[in-house]
Amino acid sequence: MMCGPLRVPAPPLNRSAQPPGRPKAGPAPSGGSAAASAASLGASSRGFTLLEVLVALAVVAIALLAAMRAAGGVADNAQRYRMTVLAEQCAQNFLVDQRLSKTFLAVGQSTSACTQANVPFTVAVDVMPTPNPNFRRVQVNVLDASGWSAWQVVTIIGNL
């Protein structure tokens, strides 16, 4: 099989009733008015309308506000977690001190100050009797500077 050049037949001649010498009606020349050239272009190539731009800006603004609220929530949770860990340290320190002192706690309520990482706390202790006189129920409530209960521990301590 032999391949040769591809031959495409010429399009048929369009013989209209237009007299020779007269230009055919067609698109406006390139030097035409701006309105005529804008009208000849499709709507898709004209750009964005003001309404479309404003809607896009509103969507972006709402997304940024949501992201900022989420970041603020993360920062609040981190601060709350820090306060909780420090308050837990105060409560555990009180209980360890009591166990190491080997003294039997008297029934009643008491408060003491505790500072962890330069954050002041108040340790409120409520000691209650149990049915067995050799044990005490100890409730340790750690309050932050505003009086909010940051941590609470309830345990039983025995008379060693």
Buried (B, 14 or more C-beta within 10 A) or exposed (E): EEEEEEEEEEEEEEEEEEEEEEEEEEEEEEEEEEEEBEEEEEEEEEEEEEEEEEEEEEEEEEEEEEEEEEEEEEEEEEEEEEBBEBBBBBBBBBBEEBEEEEEBBEEEEEEEEBEBEEBEBBBBBBBEEEEEEEBBBBBBBBBBEEEEEBBBBEEEBEEE
